[in-house]
């Protein structure tokens, strides 16, 4: 079942949250998931939301938001960190594809955040990833889910600090930048931060 593409930042946010409510009510409509939709997208894409989410297998974004092919431009990395590569991907989605909504989505019980809190030894290149989370953490010890929220807020600020393009898009009201956390036990998405200079 195709759905209409939201055009304003707040329409996109509301559509995303409406999809999550359908998922929570066990009443998904499964939009834009047919082969005809996939074939149509071979000519190009116009996603209406961009999500920087964690790579955790328990948070499949199109399912959580009852979305389909071509609806969400998804960037996933452990700890939903705003690295150079993820920032560049988000810049592409905003500047080239024109998505009006950017969401940084953390989740409860995040293993990457927990590892950053624990500050123990980790193999390979994991320490480089954890450094990008550790700078977000309060100096005083906090519960894991408080650390998850702190990390989401930090990564939003990192997007604005590291990307003049995204900062301008936010200042001009072309995008709404939202921080949210999904409860891995229930699937409910809760907004914890929101930034835009426009009421559009």
Secondary structure as UniProt FT lines:
FT   HELIX           9..24
FT   TURN            25..26
FT   TURN            31..32
FT   HELIX           35..41
FT   TURN            42..43
FT   STRAND          49..53
FT   TURN            57..58
FT   HELIX           61..64
FT   TURN            65..66
FT   TURN            69..71
FT   STRAND          72..76
FT   HELIX           78..80
FT   HELIX           84..95
FT   STRAND          101..107
FT   TURN            108..109
FT   HELIX           111..118
FT   TURN            124..125
FT   HELIX           126..134
FT   TURN            135..136
FT   HELIX           144..162
FT   HELIX           164..171
FT   TURN            172..173
FT   STRAND          176..182
FT   TURN            184..186
FT   STRAND          189..195
//
